[in-house]
Each structure stands twice: as C-alpha cells, then as structure tokens.
Amino acid sequence: YMRDVTDRKRQEDALSGVLETTRALMQARTREEVAELLASAAKNTLGFEYNVVRLYDPETETLVPVGSTSEVADALDERPVYGIDEGMPGEVFRTGEARRVPDLEGTVRGSLASAMYLPIGVHGTISIGATEPDAFDETDQQVGEILATNAAVAFSRAKREQDAREARDRVETLLDRINGLVRNTVEVLVQATTREEIEQGVPEQLTAAAPYAFAWLGTADVAGETLSASAWHGDADLDVAEYERELTAETPLDPSAEALETRAVVTVNDLADVDESWAREVVEAGLASLCAVPLAYRDTVYGVVTVYADEP
C-alpha cells in the first residue's frame, strides 16, 4: 500500500513558514512595513512571486498599493489603485471573500496567467499572481487566508502603535511650544518697568507662537464692571481699539466679558458655530477659535487676555 502525502507535506511546510512570518509581522512598527513583509511572506511561503498588498484609504475610498515584491516592481512602473467597487481587489475587499481566478485575461507584460485575491480584514487586500494557469488550489487558499488573518492583526497592532507615537510627538511638540511661550512671556514680565510694557508685551509674545494669530489685553475699571481694550497684536484684521463692555448691561456677554465676570477661562472651539455679531466679525477677520483668560489675583480682577487661533 502507498499513500501520496505531497500535498500534506507542502501544507505543513507552508504553515511552518506562516508561523515564522507571523513573528516578523508582529514586530513591524508601521503599516507600510507590515505590507512589505506580507508581500514577501506570500512569496516565501506559497512560492508565488507577483504579490501586491493594497491598503484601504477611507478618505478616498480606494485600495492603494503599499507593499509588493521586487518582481512586481520590475514588471510594473505603476501599480493601479482600485476603488472599492472596481476590479477583483475591490470586490474581495467589499465582500470579505477570497477569490481564485484560474485564467487571467489581462496580464502583466504577458507573464501572469492566474491569480488569487485575499481580503485582509478592514485593512485591505493582497493580490497573488502566478505565471501558470490554474496555479492555485485549496491548500494555497487556506494557507493564504491564515497569512492574511495574521497580517490583519499585525496591521491593527502597528496602527495602534503608530497612532500612539504620533500622539506622543504631538504632545511633545505642544509642550515645547508652550514652554517656549511661557519662558518668553515671563521674560517680558520680569524686564518690564511699566504697566504699558506688560500690556503690550504679553499679546506680542502670544502671537509669536503658532497657531495664535491675534491677541489683545483688556483692562477693567476700578469696580471691575467695565472692560476695555488697552493693547493688542496680531496679523488678523480685527479692530478692538473701540472695544468696551459693561457687565451690568442686559445684553449678552461675549467670551472676554464673561471671563471677567465669572473669573473663569472661557473657550470657543469653533467660532463659525456661534450666531452672534461679535463672532461673525472675528470669523470675517480670518480667526476660528478663541480663549479668554481672566487676570485675577485674590479679590482683585485686573482684566482679560483674549487669544485667537486661525484654526478651530
């Protein structure tokens, strides 16, 4: 008696290669690195050389080629981008079901005869090509699907780590900017010899740091019931020279007057959403958000610093 175990041994060898590949995928730091490793893994594990990994871009709703083998790079100057309703990659991504095409009508320089398309979860697809017709069997698909599933986990992990790194970088950049702003402002305060120098120096320092585009300092009267502008600086075409607000008036308070009255910081994250005349004037000046900070110490309120940014 004799049994042909060729297919079983081929599957065992392929699965062994998948395990080794999975370890490499899980160590990748970026999605682009995972894509390149996956394209090479399909070549080393399954033995097919023409492999392209496409990742889904939610902004354009397209599948963009990110990783490929050197054979594809040599055969194609530019790898096509597919919409989710275009071509076999789009169909596979949309349905989440693998497809084997035993006979390709279109070829890469006449060299490809068959192909297999596998979804990679919500991340994209991998296209695997062969130079012989009907080159893919059930074993190839099973091993390929395991490889794609492991790659989906690696993509998710890489994205989380990449997002964490970007968030950390943003925080560090923000802290550096704020620390520099604080140092410069404190230097102005220490070196100033008159109240006027302080009032003019603070808005100048605030608008020297992006994304702050305009700042003004308002001073309160002795009773703390009237706010008027005393100094301002910035590139925005915002006229605050005649600004004056009485807290005792019945008209609604703008953020600066509200900060003076409540002695609490007032922020407006998107001025375009505010249907008030003062907000429309600010938006027309090219500003998009603001923060009003009361200048108060113990029982005394001195005024308000209002800072504007050119973005929400």
Salt bridges, closest charged atoms under 4 A:
ASP7 OD1 - ARG10 NH2 3.99
GLU12 OE2 - ARG8 NE 3.71
GLU12 OE1 - LYS9 NZ 3.61
GLU71 OE2 - LYS43 NZ 2.87
GLU91 OE2 - ARG99 NH1 2.51
ASP137 OD2 - ARG10 NH2 2.53
GLU138 OE1 - ARG100 NH1 3.43
ASP140 OD1 - ARG10 NH1 2.95
GLU161 OE2 - ARG157 NH2 3.12
ASP163 OD2 - LYS159 NZ 2.98
GLU199 OE2 - ARG195 NE 2.95
ASP254 OD2 - ARG245 NE 3.56
ASP275 OD1 - ARG280 NH1 2.63
